[in-house]
Amino acid sequence: MIRLDIGWMFQEIKNINGFNEKIVSGVTVLAYFLTPDCNVCKILKPKVAELICTEFPQVELIYVDLVSQPALAAQQNVFIAPTIIVYLEGKEFIRKSRNIGIQELKKEIKRLYSILF
């Protein structure tokens, strides 16, 4: 089986206004908070992208670099990487940090996704 790097499917958010606009405008948004030096972040990001693209295609993917956007991280109460937050119509519904299991994440998103779509 050939694994493609689909981590490019995340859109980088570079400021607080851009983040707020994206969260409010998207129906369902998964925000991935990372740091450039975090090896777990690098390994998990393409797995999350693959999960969302194959199972939940109507969820929009964005990411935030905690090092370059500390104010945005603080606004969202994110102080550890990786952190994943799923927003629905601007409200936070799922938050996972540090030790994130793909199957557990899939189960929680599936429950939310089945109600919406």
N, C-alpha and C positions, 0 to 999 in steps of 0.2 A: 504494500500500500504506500503510495506516495503522498506525503504530507506537504501541502502548500502553505507558505507563510501568508496568512490572511490577516495578520495584524495591521496591515495598511488600511483596513476597513474602518478603523477608528479615526475620528476627526479630532485633531488637537485643538483644545480651547486655550486661548492665550490671555484672557482677561476676565474679570468678574462680569462685566456687561455681556460679553459673548456667552458666558456660561448661563447667566440668568435668562437671556433670550432663548437659548437652546432648550433649556429646561421647560420654560413656559410654552414655547411654540411646539415642541414635540409631544405626541401623545404618550409614548413610552420611551424613556431614554435610560441607557445604562452608562453611568459615568465611572471610569476606571482611573483611580488616582495612583500614581507611581512616582518613583525616583529613578534617575538614570543609572544609579549604581546598584539597584536592587535586582539580584539575580532571580528571585522568585517572581518579581514583576515581569521580567523578560520572558520567562518560561510560561507563565500563566496567561499573558495577554493574547497570544495566538490561540490558545485553547478556549478562552472566553469568546474570541471572535468566531471561531469555528462553531461553538455551541449556539451562539446567537444567530449566525447566518444560516445554519442548517435547521434549527428547531424553532426559532422565533424571529423570522425575517422582518417583522414590522417594528422591532425594537431598534432604535437608533443608537449607535456606539460613539462615545466621545471619550477622550482621555485628558487628564490634567497632570502636568509635571509639578510635583509638590515643591521642588527646589526653585523653579522659576516663577511659581505662582503661590508664594506662602500666604498672601492675603486671602486668596480664593480658598485655599485649603482651610485656613482658620475660619472663614465664613461658613464653611460646610462642616466644621468640627472634625476635620480629617487631620490626624497627626501621625499616622503610621501607614506604611506602604507594604503591600498593596491594599487598597480599600476599594470596594465596589459598592456603588449606590445605584439603585434602580428607582427612577422617578416616574410617576404617572400623573400627567396633567399638572406638573409643577410640585407635586407632593412626594416626599420620600416614602417608599414602601418596603424596600429591602436594603439592608446594610450588612456587608461582610468585610471583615478586616483580617489581615495577617494570614492565618491558616484557612484558605478558602478551598473547599472541595467542589469540583465541577459538578458532580452528581447532586450534591446538596443544593448548589446554586440552581441547577436545572429544575429540580423539584419545586423550589420556591417560585421561580419565574413561571414555570408551567401552570401553577395554581393561579397566579395573577393573570397570565396570558389567556388562559381558558375562559376567564370571566369576560375579558375584553373582546376577544376575537373569535 
